[in-house]
Amino acid sequence: FGIRVDGSCDHIEIRDCRIEWSFGPAIGAWNMQYLRVVGCEVTHANEQKMRLYGDPRQECPHEAISVAGVRHFEVAWNEVHHSGKEGIDVKEKSGQGVVHHNYVHDLPRQALYADAWLGLLHDVEFCYNVAHDCEWGMTISVEGKDAELRRVHVHHNILTRHRGSGVYFCVW
């Protein structure tokens, strides 16, 4: 990870950082509350060439910016580009947050991602983001038998020049 926040932390703000070249996420937060990721630039996250050990046939973990099991969050005004996997992922049992005014481009997978698993992902808004030249612009997915997704609002985004769909709903 470039920056990792995990566990019992709360009220964390990651602001105006530039993170380059990581094997895992550039910014990852797990099981916390009150997170802000604002004004950062992320490039070359999830890059195999950063692997120190292990099987190089296994993919890098997570996404460029991973928000997992986080309550009350804002991910805004970031640029995510030229990385090895997905852009911004709100996943697991996250809720009560907004992803807005981000610029995500030139990725081999989805730019924006709502990824419910391990329980309920709810009350998340994706708005005013710009994404281009990725596989998918926005993916909304539910994984696993106990996963649920409720009240995910997607509006006023510009999703253009993607190889796959602009918006992709699926069970991964």
Secondary structure, 3 states (H helix, E strand, C coil): CCEEEECCCEEEEEECCEEECCCCCCEEEEEEEEEEEECCEEECCCCHHHCCCCCCCCCCCCCCEEEEEEEEEEEECCEEECCCCCCEEEEECCEEEEEECCEEECCCCCCEEEEECCCEEEEEEEECCEEECCCCCEEEEECCCCCEEEEEEEECCEEECCCCCCEEEECC
